[in-house]
Amino acid sequence: MWFSLTQSGSGQNMALAKLGNYGVSAFFVLSGFLLFRTASWARIQKEGVGRFWFRRFLRLAPVFYLACALNVAFHLGMGPDPTPRFLLENLTLTFGAFHPNHALVTGGWYVGLVSLLYFAFPLLAWLREKGGLWFLGALALGLWLWSLPSTLHGVLVEPRWNQFHTYVLAPNQLFLLAWGGLLAGLHATTEKRLEPKVALLLALPLLWLLLKPTPQFFDHLVALTGWLRYRYLLIITLLVALAAFTRDGESGWLGKALTRLGAWSYGLYLLHPFTMKLVAPHWQGNLGFNLALGLAVLAAAMVHRWVEEPAGRLGKT
């Protein structure tokens, strides 16, 4: 979209729109899965709630603060004007409770909503300890029901300028974290795992259902609303489940490269709009896109090495 690579309504344009937007949805499912799978109530009790929150803060805040600082310092317009209120909301990571698009950086709405999960998680972990899979299932179902009004009609009835602002609101997104939590609960109940080749064969038809060029749309929000959205979200969740329930295999060079890219993914998510802003005014098309993407990957690698890794070590001390 930023580099005019494809024509609106074309099969390639629709596929890229779905991959990009539902890739963010996969971030939510993965976040819920990983947190519920690794942070039990017993572990939180052992380290203390304050320590848990501190480690989660160090996971989100340093790169987010860096991105916000770059936006504010260079007046790039990625978000609302940096009033004292919005600066305070971003510094405290509480903006998700007011409006996720109060984030002072493009894509920061994800950070605001995941911060809500981290804040509530000690209570959720305790309830999971008491209620097991029944609690996780009820949480996933209840939050999904909360999303119905927004997804089915609440977004597209808004004025054009407010549609995406409505799309990112908590009722329309938080159930994905709970779906990931339910996957984590199921994952913990069995040691059985799929062979990688079997998982890949099962994933291919799911990818086709996600990427096939029907129904046609010209407005990307059409593919992010209505029952069509839930169909795509179910596919995304099943793909995450296939990855989670697959046995570790020989990684090889490709697996190692993808693992490294995964480690850089948070920085890549928050920093790629900056390289787009840097490149797009000068180069368009494939050249501009590839240059912006390459610079974004380089920036993400540097931020991971010099910001995320030191913060992670600090959280373990």
Secondary structure, DSSP 8 states (H G I E B T S, - for coil): -TT--S-TTSHHHHHHHHHHHHHHHHHHHHHHHHHHHH--HHHHHHH-HHHHHHHHHHHHHHHHHHHHHHHHHHT---SS---HHHHHHHHHT-GGGT-GGG-SSTTTHHHHHHHHHHHHHHHHHHHHHHHHHHHHHHHHHHHHHHHHHIIIIITTTS-HHHHHHHHTSGGGTHHHHHHHHHHHHHHTT----B-HHHHHHHHHHHHHHHHS--S--SSGGGGGSHHHHHHHHHHHHHHHHHHHTB-----HHHHHHHHHHHHHHHHHHHHHHHHHHHHTTT--HHHHHHHHHHHHHHHHHHHIIIIIHHHHHHHH-
